[in-house]
Amino acid sequence: MAGRATLNPVAIDDTRWEHGNVFLDASRSVRLHYIDCPPLKPAIGAVLLIHGFPQTSYQFRHVITPLSDAGYRVIAPDYRGAGESSHPKTGFDKITIANDLHTLVYSVLGIKDKIHVIGQDIGGMIAHAYALHHASDTKSVMWGECPLPGADPYESGFKHSPGMWHFTFQQQLDLPEALVYGREKIYLKHFYDRLCVNPAGITSRDLEHYATSFAMPGAMRCGFELYRAFPQDAEDNLRWLKENGKSGVPAAALDGDGSLLLEVAEAQTRQFYEQWEVVTVQRSGHWTAEENPEDFVKKVLRFLQKHD
C-alpha cells in the first residue's frame, strides 16, 4: 500500500553501540551486560530501556539507534539473569533489579541528571519499581504490557485468567525447569506466536537468538524466578502506595493496540500515578518494539519530549 510503513524486519544499525560488562557486588555474582548508544550530537537526555521475558536487550535492536538519533543517550541492559548478564541465585524481586539498573546508570555510567525509563512486560514491572523507588532520578516512566502484581486489575482476577496460565505454571518450584529443559525453543515460540499481531516482528533468526540465550545454564531458572517473586512484588507495590500515595513521576502505559494487556493499562496506571496517559503502538501485539518499531519510536519520542 503506497505510503504505508512496512512492518517487515529492517536492518539493525549497531554502529554506535558500545557494549559493556560490570560486576555490581563484591562477590562478583551479579554481572550486568549493557548496550550504551550515544547520540551524534550532545545528548538532550538519557533513556533506559528495560526488556521483558522471555527476551533480552535484543528486544530493542530496532529502536536503540533511532531513539539515539533523536538526541538521547540510550542504555539497554540485560538485567540480572538474562542475556549476557550473569545468572545469580537470588534477587529477582523488581525492586532489587531496579536498584541494579540505578547503580548501573549512576555509579557505573556516571549519568548525573534524571533519566527517562521505559519497560515492557517484566521490564514494565521493573520500570515501575524504578520510578517509585528512584523518583528523584526519574524524569518520566513508560511501562506496560504487564499486569502489575498488587494493582487492582491483577488482584481482582486477571492473574488467574486463561491467558495468564503461565503465571501459575512458572511460579512452581523446579517443575518448569524440568519440563522446559531441551525444549526452550518450542516453549518460547509459543509465547511469541500467541501474543503477537505482526509475526514478522520475531523472525526465525530472532527465535534462534532468544532460544540460544535461554538455553544457557540457569537462564530459564532465572526467568521463572521473576514470576516466583510476584507475591513479594505485590506486597512491595501495595506497601509503597499505602505509605506514599500516588507517584508524581509523569507516567504512560505503553501497550500494543492489539494486546490483551491493554485492558488493564489505564486502571493500574491511574492507581499508582497522579499524572498518566495511555500510549498505544499501532498494529502491534505484545512485542511492541519488534512488531512495529517505527511507531514505537514515534510514540515514545512524542511522550519524552513532553517531559524533557
N, C-alpha and C positions, 0 to 999 in steps of 0.2 A: 504494500500500500504506500503510495508516494508520500514522502514527508514524514512517515511514521518511524520512530526509532526502533531499531532491531532489538529483540530480546535474545538473540543468539550470542554465544560466548564471544568475547573480544580478547585481543591480545593483552597480556599483563605487562605494564610498563613498570619495571622494578629498578630502573637505572639509578635512582636516587636513594634507594632503600639501604639503610645501614643496619646490619644485624649485630646484636649483642647478647651476651650471657652474663649473668651476675648471680652470685650467691647472696641470699638475704639473711642467713643465720650463721651463727658461729660453728654449728655442727656441720655446715655445708650440705644439708639435706634438702634445702629449698633453693633450687636454681631456676631463675626465670630467663627464658629466651624472649627477645623482643625485636620488633622492627621499628626503626626510627627514621621517618622520612621528612627531611627539612624542605621548606618551600624554596622557590627560586629567588625570592626577594626576602627582606627581613620579615619575620613572622608577625602576623597580627594576633596570634594566639596559638594555643595548643589544643589538640583533640586526642583523647584517649579512647580507643576502640576496644571493646571487650567482647570476645566471641562467646558462642554458646556451646552446647553439647548435642550431638557428637560432632563437634567442629574444633578448629584451631584458629590461629590468626590468619590462616589461609582463607578463611571465610571472607575476609575483607580485601582480597587480592585485586579486585576490580575498582575499589573505591579509595584506596590509600593515596595513590598518586593524584587523582582528580581533586580530592579534598586538600592535598598539599598544594596543588596548582592554584587553588583559590586563596592561598596565603597562610595556611595553617601548618604548624609542625604536627605531624601525625605519628602517634605512638600506638603500635598494635602488638601487645604481648601475648604469649601463650601463658595463661595463668597456671598456677601450680597444678601438676598432674596431667597437663595437656600438651600436645605438640612436642616441641623440642625442649620443654621445661622438664624438670625432674618429677618423679612420682613419689612424693613423701607419704608417710603412713597416715598422717592426720592433718587437720586444718582445712576442712572443706566447707565449714560454715561460711556464709557470704561476707561476714564482717572481717574474718581473718584474710580472705582473699582480697577484699577491698583494701585492707591495710597493706598487704603485699604490694599492690599496684601503686598505692600512695607513696610507699617507700621508694619504689622504682622511679616514679615521676620526680619526686622532690629531692630525695637523698642521692640517688644514683645519677639521674639525668640533669639534676641541678636546675630544674624549672622553678622560677620564683613567683610567677603570677598564678591566678586562678585559671583553671582549665575547663573545657567542655568535656563531658563524659557521655559516651554513647555505648549502650549494650543491648544485645539481643539474646533471647532465650535465657539460659542460665546467666549469660553476660548481662542481661537486663536486671536480674536479681542482684548481681554484684554491683552494677552501676547505681542501683537504688541504694544499696548499703553504703557505697562510696559517698553519694550525695548527702545522706543523712549523717554519717559519722565524720565526714570531712567537708562540711558545708562551707567553712571559711575558705576553702581552697577550690570550690566548685562554682564555676560561672553559670553553667546550666547542665541539665541532665536530660538525655533522651533514652528511654528504656522501654522495652516491650517484647512482644512475642513470648510472654511468660505469664502464667497465673501466679501471683505473688503469695507465698506462704504467709499466713496471718491476716491477709486482706479479706474483706467480706466475701467477694466472689469465690475465692479459693475455699474458704472455710465453710461456706454455705452449701457446698456440694460439687463445685466444679472439679475438685481434686479427685472425685470418685466417678466422674462422667466416663462413658465408654472410651472416648478419645484420649483420655489420660490414663489408660490402663498401665502404661509403663511406669507411671509414678509409683504405683504399689509394687510392681514387679522389681524395679531397680532398687527399692529400699530393702528388699530381703537380703539377709546376710548370706554370702558365699554362693547361693544358688545361681544368681545371674551370671557370675563369672564362670561357673562350671558349664552352664548351658550355652553360653555365647563363645567360649574358647574355641578357636579354629573356625568359627563361623562369623567373624566380625563383619565381613563384607555383606553377607546376607542380612544381618541384623541392622546395620547402618542404612543399607539401601532401602529397607522397609520404611524408615522414617523420612528419608529424603523424598521418596516417591509419594508417600501418603500425605505429606504436609505441603507439597508444592502446588503451584498453579502453572509455572513455567518449567517443565522438566529439563529444558536445555540449560538451566542455571547451574546444574551439577551434572557434569558430563561423566562418561566412563573414566576418563583420565582423572577427574577430580575425585571420583569414588575410590580409585586406586590410591590416590594420595591420602585420603582420610583413612581407608582401611589399613594401609601400611602404618600410619601413625598410631591407630588404636590397637594394632596387633602387637605393639611393643609391650614388654613385660610391665605390668602394673597399670597400663593406660586405661583399660576398661574398668579395673577396680576403682581407680581414681574418679572416673566418670560416674560410677554408681555411688561413690561416697558423696558426691554433690547432692544426690537425691536423698541419701540417708540422713543428710544434715537438715532436711526440710523442717522437721519438728523443732529443731533449735532455731532455725531461721524464722519460723513463725513466732516463737517466743520473743526473739530479739526485735522483730518488727513491731509487735504489739507493745512491748515494753517501751520502745523508743517513742511510739505515738502517745502512750499514756503519760510519759514523763515530759515530753517536749511539745506535743501538739503537732499541727501540720508544719511541714518544712517550707521555708521561704525561698528555697532554690527554685528558679524557673524550670518547669518540667514539661516534657512532652511524652506521651505514649506513642511509640513508633512501631507500627504494625503494617503488615501487608493487607491490602484491601480484600483479598480472598482468603484470609486466615481465620481459622476457628477462634483464635485467641483475641481477635478484635472485639468480641462481645464482652470481654472483661476489662478492656483497656481503660475506658472512661471511668468506671466506678472505682477501680483500685487506685488510679492516679489521683482522682479527686479526694479519696480518703486520706492520702498522705501528703498532698501538696496544696499550698494556697493558690499558686499561680500555675495553671496547667492548660494543656490543649492536647488534642489527638491529631497525630500526623500519620497519614497513610501513604504507603508506597503502592503505586498503581500496578495492576497486572502482576501481582506478586502474592504468593502464599507466605509460608513461614520463613523462608530463607531469603529475606528481602535484599540483602547486599549482593546476592548471587543471582536471584531471579530477575531483578530489574535494577542493576547498579546505577544506570543513568538517572532514574527517578529517585533512587535512594540518595544520591549525591545532591540532586536538586532540592529535595525536601529538607535534607539535613542542613544545607547551607542557608536556606531560607530561614530556618529556625535559629541557627547560630548567629546570623547577622542581626537578628533582633536583640540579641543579648551580649554583643561584643561591647 
